[in-house]
Every structure is written in structure tokens, then in C-alpha cells.
Amino acid sequence: MCLNGGTCIPADEYALPHKNFYCICPIDYIGERCEIAEKKIHILFEKNIIISQVIFIHFLEIIKEMNPKRSTILKTVPIQQDSLTIYWSLPFHLIFIEFKNKNYYLAAIKRTYKQSATYSTTVKSSDHCPNINQLFNKTFVQMHIIRRIKYYHLPCQQHSLNLSCFYDDLYLCFCYNLENQRLANCFEFNHNMTFDCFGESVCQNGGQCFQDSPTCPQRSSCICQPCFYGIRCQFSSDKFGFSLDGILGYYIQPNINVVHQSAMVKVSLALTIVFITIGYINRILSFITFNNKKICEVGCGLYLLTSSITTLLTTTMFGLKFSILLLGQMKIITNRLFLYIQCLSIDFLLRVFLNMDQWLNACIAVERAVVTINAIGFQKKRSKKIAKIVIIILSIFIISTCIYDPFYRRLMDDAIDDDSRIWCITSYSSNLQMFNTFIHAFHFCTPFAINLISTLILILKTSRQQAKTRNKTKYIAIIIEQIQVHKHILIAPFVIVILGIPRLVMGFASKCMNSNNDATLYLIGYFVSFIPPMLTFIIFVMPSKFYKEQLGKVWANIKIKINRKFASL
């Protein structure tokens, strides 16, 4: 039967009378019964070599009195990874690595062929294959190939310490030692491979189809356009939306401990721990302050209490989002049902809670303006009743304007070479994408406008009241004085909106992650957008003598209760 995890398939006794079964072997085994381990080739790149995400690996088998037999495979390299593991079953003597723009490196030279073996090689900067334009002058390069090729030994002899190979438009050459001298061995090499798979390409979204051999291909791969991924380039990375998956996901290495993850992952983990710690301290202090009968006698107190609860939930969802993404991409969490449920819920809830916090801040500003306008006529009971209704209406409104999001979320399987992942993505139509952008802008700009207008009304109304009692003082001077008095109220909406701009930009942007710089900027923007919910205590409690007094009374009561418990013991 089949060995090493091979799948046994019964054979047709009429089509194959001498065989009862055949085996479908896993990626690293070959043979009739999967009994032979394929050659495992581990390639490590020096740190100073810039690795493109898509590379070609050319295997060449040297055959006497013939051009080398060439087979080529395409590999994708995950971001931040500096090594590759390849399983190969065909004979080979040379391995060339090709990055984009005909950037060649000589990876390995094997004089003897073994059916099953494990090879390890390190590609160094000295293994780079320059073009002859870099080795000879312009006059020499313009000579006919027959006249210039006889001088191709010279670069190997003149640059014996740091030249492994070089190429021109027709040939690829490597340097070798023969009887104490360095010579060049050149062979014809097609640098312009076609990507149409004989006109039968299965690649989508403009992807180019590539086969490992021009005569008898055994493997095919797709070279995807920017922003597209998947075996057939069928998935678009700009469909991640405002999510951490598309920003950080590719930097997380599967089956690798956190200690050995990339610097970006470690920094993100450290920031998440800091954000959660500060966030919980802020939310708990805010909740203790506003969970007070005297503060909640008016609508403003109810808004602040609801905001402290909402931001507490935001912090929890944020921590869950990062933890599940990290553990899921590391292959520690593999339950598909669990991943599907969190895909539908966590990003949606984060969005709802963030929007709710912004609207509650606007409600607080409106309440303060109403108190200033009505002055003595302000009714606490009516304010509290209205606040309860507004909170319910806001909750329903925000949820209803975002409820479409879970219906367009799905798990995406992306298995390319050895890197298999499960993503949570959104798939919006063009019209729905426009609506989604509008909703992002509406929930951002409208609360800010309400907040700002209400604060200006408060300042102007207070200034008019002061002007009536201070006839000799200029009105402009009074306004400036009131701005100074209420600066903490005026600064708050500006701080919140400035820190919230990255989230708005990311909601509008359809750009995908194409470089490390893009990912870094998006990651900074993502974390910055979670700072406003952490400022509730600093913005509303610290500047207010009344709230600080109420917090002091709460702490005094807590101390008394603790002392009584210790005394009873």
C-alpha cells in the first residue's frame, strides 16, 4: 500500500491488469508507493539581498554535448521571510535564482546527482550574476556575439573572488575552476519566457500563467498583479477593508513561535498589550466615576456612563481581534467554525463601538450647550429621560447602518506553495463600496460637526451673558477669555478628530499592501484610531472639579469598605 501519507486509489483491472492500485503522493515524496523522499532544498538568503515576493528557480541538468536541460518553477516568498524550502524530484546540477527585472543569482552547483537528499545553500551577494554591460565597455557589448563570446573567460579571471556568474541577451554563464584557472561555461538561456500556458491560462484578474517546462510541463503557477492573491489570483487584498488582517496578516509566519516572528509583529504585540492595559485602566476609572447617582441625574452623566461601557467593550474587542489574528495565522487556532464566527462579528462590533463612542461625545457637547442656553430653565429629569431615548435610538441607528457588513464577510483559503492561510475578507460590489465609504464618512464627520458647533454655541452664549454684566469689557476680549476657560471642551473634539483621521482615510482608501512602508503606515493609522476611546477619563474627568470630587468620594467609600472588611477579619 501507499507509504508516507500517500493516498491509495484503486486501479481499473482492465486498464491496468498488472496493478491493483496507484498512489497520489504528498508534496515531499515520489515513487510508485511514495517510498522515495524528494530532494529537499533549503535556500537561505543573505540579509543584504532584497528579495521580491515572486521569484523563479531555474534547475539545470548538464548533459554532455547538449544544451543543459532546464526546468523552472515559480515560488512566492512571504513578507519578511529570508529563506525557502523546495521539494524537487528531477535531476539537476545547477540552481539559478531569478528575481524581478532579470536579477540572477547562482544558488547551487552539484556535480553529482542523488535521488533523495537534503541540500542547504546560502545565496550571497557575491553569487549575483551581473549583465555584461557591467563587465565590459560599450564598444565590446555592441560587438557580434561570435566575436565577443571568446572573451567571456576574462571576467571570471579578473573577478575571481567575487564573480560567480554573468549573462547577456542570449547566454547565461557561470565561472568554474579548471587546472588552476578560472573559466566561463556558457549555455543558451531564454530570458523572455512567455506567460500564457499555451493559450490555456486559468489565472484570473490579469494574472500571468507560468509552466515549469516549455515542452512537457508538470506544474503551472500564476503570477498575480499587485493587490491580487491566491492560486489563481482569484482574491483581491483590497477587500480586507478596515481590518488588521490585510495590514499585519502576511507578516505573521505560520508555525513559528512569537519570539521568532518579524519585528513588525513583535512591535504590534507590544503596542496591543500597552493599549489594552491603558485602555482598561481608563475605562475602569471612567466607569467608577460616572456610575454615580448624582452624576447620572442629568443626561450628560448617562452619556458618559454609556461611553465608558462602550469603550470598555472596544478595548475587549480590540484585544480579541489581535489575539485571534495572531494565533490563527500562527496555526494555533484552526477551528474553522470559530474563525468564521469571529470573522462575522469582531470587526463589525469594533466598527459599531467606535462609531457609538463618537456619537456619544457629540451628545455630551449638545447637552452642555443646552444647559448653557436654558440656564435656570434646564430640567434634569427631562434631560435624563431624553438621554435614555437618544442612547437607544443611536444604538439602533448605528447598528442598522453597519448591519450589511457581516453579510459580505467570508473566510478565504489562500494556499500558495507551503504557505496556506485562512483570511477574513469583505466582498462588496462597486455600489455597496460607495455606500460603505459614505457611511464611514458620515459616522466620522457628522459627530465632529455637532461637537464643534455645540462647543462654539456654548462659548458664544456664555460670552453674551458675561458681556451683559461687564459693559466696559470688549466683547471680543470676553470671547477670548471664554475660549481660555472652556479650552478643554474645545480641544477635545479637535483631538478626537485628528486621531480619528487615519480611520477615515483607511475607510476611503482602496490601496492594498504592496510594500513594507505601506504596511507600516497603515498599521500606525490602525493603532492611532483606537486612541480616542482611551481618552475619556483624561478629557472629561481630569479637567472637571465636580467629576474629580465625585471620584474622590467613591475612592473614600471603597477605602472605608475595605477597612471594615479587614477589621471584621
N, C-alpha and C positions, 0 to 999 in steps of 0.2 A: 504494500500500500504506500501512499504518499508520506514522505518524511518532512520534518521541519516545518510543520504547519501548512503543508500544501493541501489543496482542495482536490478530492478524488471525484472524477467524473466517469461514470460507466461508459464503455465504448460500444459502438454498434458492432455486433458479432459478424454481420455480413460485410460491413465496410472494412472492419479491422479484424479478420479472423484469428490472427495470432496475438491479439491484445485484448484483455478484458476491461482495462481502464486506462485513463491517462490523467496526468496531474497538472493542475494550474498552480504554479509555484509562487510563493511570496516574492517581494521585490529583491531579496538578497540571496535567492537560491535558484539553481538551474539543474537540468538533468531530467531523465525520464521519471524519476521518483523524487525529484527535488533534493537529491542526495549531495549535490556539489554546491558549496558556498561560492557565490560570486566574488570576484575581486572587489575588496572594499578599499577605496582610495580616499584617504583623508588629506585634504589640501588646506593648509594654513597660510594666510596672507600676512605679510609684514604690516605693521601699523601705519607706515607712511604711504602705503599703496591705497589709492582711492578706488573703492570697489563700487561698481554700478550694480543696480538691483537685478539686472538681466545680463547674464554672461553666456558665452559659447565655450564649450570644452571640446577641443579637437583631438581625437585619438588617431594616431598614425601607425600603421603596421608596415615595417620596412620589408620589402620583397626584392630579391635580387633581380637586377636587370629590368626592373619595372618601377613605375612611379609608386610611391607609398599608397597603401590603401587607407582611405580617410573615412572616419565616421565622426559625426558631430552631434552633440546633444546640447540642449538649452537648459540652463538652471537659473532659478530665481534665488537671490540671496536676501534673507530678511534684514531689515534695517539694523544697524549696529553689530551685525554678525561678521566675524573676520575669518571664518572657516567654512569648508564644505565637506560633506561626506557623499561619495558617489559609489554606486554598485554597478560594475561593468563586467560583461561576460565574454566580449570579443577580445582577440589577441591585440596587443599594442606594444610599441616600443618608445613612442614619444607622446607627450601630452602638452598641448598648447592651450593657454587660456586667452580668450579674446573678450575684452571689454568693449564698450561702445566706441565708435569712431576709429575702428581698426587699431585698437590698443592691445598689442600682443605681449604675452609673457610665456617663456618656456618653463613649464611646471615640473616636468619629469623626463628623464631618459632611462629606459630599462632595456638593457642589452639582451636579457633572457626572459622568455615568457613562461609564466606559471599559470596553470589552470585555476587554482584557488590560492589566494594570498591576500594579505592586508598591507597596503602601502601607505606610508605617510611622507608627505613632502611639504616643504615651506617655500612659497613663492616670494623671492626677494626683489628689491628694486634693481639689482644687478641682472636679474633674469628678463628685464624688459627688452623687447625687440624693436629697435628704432627703424624708421624708414631710411632708405639710402640717402634721402635728401639731407639727413642729419650727419651722415658719414662721409659723403663726397661733395665736391663743389658742383655748382650748377651746370658747368660745361660737361662734366663727366656724366651727370644724371641724364643729360639730353642725348647722349650717345646711344646708338642702337644696342639692343640687349646682347647681341652676339659679340660686339666689341667690348662691352663693359663687364660682362659676367666673368671673364677670365681674371679680373682684378678683385673678385669678391673674397679672395683669401686675405687680402690686405687688412680689412677691418678686424678680423679675428686675431691677426698677428700684432697689429698696432694697439688694440684694446684688449689684450689677452686677459686682464684681470677683471674687467667689468663689462664684458660683452658676451652674451650667451647666444644671441640670435639677431637677425635683422630681416627686412623684407623689401621687395619692390612691387611693381604693379602685377607681376606675373609669378614671382617665386617667393618662397619662404625658406630661409637659410638658418642653419644652426652651426655653431662652432664646436669642433671636437679636436682631440689630440691624436696625432699620428706620427710616430717616430720623432718625438721631441719637438714637434712643430704644430702650430695651430692652423687648421684648415677649415674651409667652409663647405658644408654639404647642403646643396640647394635642390629643391624639388618644386614642381609646378603646384600652385595653390590658388584656388578660386576665391578671391576676396569678396566677390559680389554674389553672394548666394541669393536665390530667389525665395520669396516667402508666399507661395500660392498653393503649395501641396498639390501640384499638377492640376490646378484649377478646381480642386475639390476641398477648399478651405471650410472648416467648421467654426472658425473663430468669428466672434461677434464684435460689434461696436468698433469696427475698423482694425481689429487685431490681425496680425500677420501670422500665417501658418508656416511652421518650420518642420522639416523632416530630417532625421538623422543621416540619411544617405540618399543621394540622387538616383540610385539605381534600384535598390531593394530595401526600402525603408522599413524599420521595425517600430519606431517611435515617432510621434508627432507632438508638437508643442505650439502654443500660441504666444506671440509677443504682443502684449497689450499696449494700447495707447495710454497716455497719462490719465489717471483717475479711474482706470478700469482694472479689475482683478478677476481671478477665477480661472479654472482650467480652460474655459472657452472665452474668457474676457466678458462673461455674461453679467458681472456685477459691477456697479459703479460705487466708488468710495465717497462720492459727494452725497450719497443717500444716507450717510450716518446722521446728518442733521446736527443739532446742538447736543452732541454726545461725546463722552470721554472715549468711547470705543474707537472712533476714527482717528482721534488725536494720539492716543497712547498705545492702542492695541498692538500695533506692529513692532513696538519697542519691547514688548514682553516676550521673552523666549520661553517656549514650551519645555516642560520637564527640566527646568533649571531652577536651582534654589535662588531665593531673593537676594542673597549675598552676592551671587554671581550675575545678577541682572545688570542691564545697562545703567549708566549714570542717570539718565532721564527718569527711569523707573524708580531708582532709589530716592532721587530728589522729590519726585511726586509722592512717594510713600511718606517721606519725612514731612512734607507740606500738609498732606492729608491728616497725619497724626496731630500736627500743630493746630490746624484748622478745627479739627474735631474737639481737641482739648479746650482751646479758647472759646469755641462756639458753645460748648456745653456750660462752661463757667458763665459766659454772658447770658445764655438763655435761662439758666437756673436762677441767677441773681435777678434777672428781669421778672421771672415768674414769681419769685418770692416777694419782690417789690409790688407788683401790680395785682397779685392775688390778695387784695386788701379791700374790705368793705367800704372804707372811706374813699379810696381812690376810685372804686367802681360805682360810686354814687352818680357819676356822670358818664356820658358816652365815651369821652376820651379815655377813661380808665378801662372800659371794656375793649376798646380798640387795641390799647397797649397790651392788655392781658391776652387777647387773641393773637396779637403779633408775636408775643413771647412763646406761645404754644406753637404757632406756625413755624417760627424759626427753629424751634427745638426739633420739630419733625423734619425740617430742611436739613439740619445737621445730620440727623439719623439717616436719612435717605442718601445724603452725600457720602457718608461713610460706607453704607451698604453698596452703593454704586461702585466705588473704587475697589472695595474688597472683592466683590463678585467678579469684576472685570479682571483683576489681578489673578485670583485663584482659578478663574475659568480659562484664561489664556495660558496659565502655567499647567493646565490639565489636572489640577487638583479637584475642581468641581467639574463633573462630566455628566451629571443628570440632566438630560435634555428637557424634561418637563419643568424642572426648577429654572433652568436658563430661559425657557420660553416665558414662564410666568414673570420673572424679573424683567425680561425684555419689554413686556407689555406694560408693566406697572411702574418701575422705578423712575425712568426718565419722564414719564407722564406726571407722576406725583411731584417730582422735583420742579417741573415746569409750573404746576398748579401752585405749589407753596411759594415759589419765588414771586409769581405774579400777585398772589394774595398779600404777601408782605408789602409790596409796592403800593397796592390799593389801600391797605390799612394805614400806611404812612400818609397817604393823601387824605384819608378820612380824619386823621388826627389834626392835620393842618386846617381842614374845613371846620372841625369842631372848635378849634382855638379862635378862628376868625369869627364864628357865630357868637362865641362867648363875648368877644370884644365888641361886636356890633350891638348885641342885645343888652350887654352890661347887667343892670339890676333886673331887667325883664327876663333873663335867662332862666329856664325851668329845668332843674336837674332830672326830675322824673321823666319828663318828656324826652330829654336828651338820651337818657338811658334806654327808654323804650325804642326810640328811633335807631339807636346804635345796634340793638339786638336784631331789628328787622334788616338793617343795612348789611350786617355781617352775614345773615342767611342769604340775602339776595346776591351779595358779592360772591359767596361760595358757589351758589348755583350758576351764576353768570360765568365765572372763570372756568369752572368745570365744563360747562356746556360749550364754551368757545375753544376748549382744548380736547374735547372728548373724541374727536376724529383721530387723534394721534395713535392710540393703541390699535385701531383697526387697520392701520397701514404699516404696522411694525411686524417683522418676521425674523426668524433665525436664518442665517445664510451659512451654508457649508462652503468653505474655501479650502480645497486640498490641492496644493501645488507642490510637487516633489515630496519631500519629507515634512513639509510644513503644513499641517492640517489644522484649521481653525474653525470656530463657530462664531459668527458675528451677529449682532443685533442691529438691524438697519431699518430705515423708513423708506417706503416706496411711494412717493407722491407723484400724481400726474402733474402736468405743467400748470393747469388751472388751480389745483389744490396747493401747489408750491407757492403760487402767488398769494393765495388766501392765507397760507401759513406765515408768509413774510409779513403780510398786513397785520395779522393777529399779534405777532412778535412786536411790531412797531406800536400797535395800539396799546398793548398792555405795558409798554415802556414809556411812551411819550405822554399819554393821557394822564396817568397818575402824577407824573412830574409837572405837567402844566397846571393841574389842580393844586398841587402842593405849592408851587411858586406863586400862583395868583392869590391863593388864600393867605400866604405869608405876607404878600405885598398889601393886601386889604387890611390885614391886622396892623401893619406898621402905619399905613396912611390914616386909619381910623384912630389909632392911639395918638398919632401926631396932631390930628384935628382937635381931639379932646384936650391935649396939652396946650394947644395954641389958644383955646378959649380962656384958659386960666392964666396964661403968660403972654399978655398982649404986647409987651415990649420985645419979646424974643422973636426973631425972624422964623418964618415957617420952615424954610429950608434947613436952618440950624436945628430945629426941633426934629425934622425928619432924620437928619444925620445922627442926632442923639438917640432917636428911637431905633435906628438901624444898629447902633452900638449896643443898645440894651437888649435887643432881640436878635443879635447876630447868630446866636446858637441855633435859633429857629430858622434863620435864613440860610445859614451854611449847610444845615442838614440835608435839604433837598439837592443842593449842588453836589455835595459829597456822594450822595446815593446815586445820582445820575451819572457822575463821572466814572464811578466804579462799575456802573451797570452798562456803560457804553460797549465794552467788549462783548457782552452777551448779545446786544442788539446787532453789532457788526457780524458776529458769527451766525446770527439768525438770517441776515441778509446774504451773507457770503455763500457762494456755491463752489468755491475753490476747494480742491482736495489737497491732501498732504503729499507734496511732491519732493520735499527736501527736509533736512533736519531743522533749518531755520523756520520753515512754515510751521512745523510741529511745535517748536519751542514757543513761537508767538501765540499760537492757538492755545497751548497749554497754560501759558501765563494769563491769557484772557479768560480761560475757563475758571481758573482758581480765583482771579480778581473778582469775577462776577458773584462769588459766594461771600465776599467781604461785607457788603451792605447788611445782610441779615445778622452779621456778628456785631453790628454797631448799635443795636437797640439800647443797651444799657448805657453806653458812652454818650449817645446822642440825647436820650430822653431823661435818664436818671441823674447822671453826673451834673448837668448844668442846673437842675431844679432843686431848690432848697426843700420844697414840700415833699418831693419823692424821696430825697435823701433822709428827711426826718422820719418818714413812714418806714423806710428800710431799717433805720436805726432802731425804731420801736419793735420791728419784727425780730431783729437780732437780739434785742434785750429780752423779749419774751422767750426766744429759743434758749438763751442762756439760763433764764430762770427755771425753765422746764428741765434742762439738763442738770442743773444744780440740785433740784428737788429729787430727781431720779437717783443721783449719786448719794444724796442724804438718806433716802429711803433704804439704800443698799447697806 
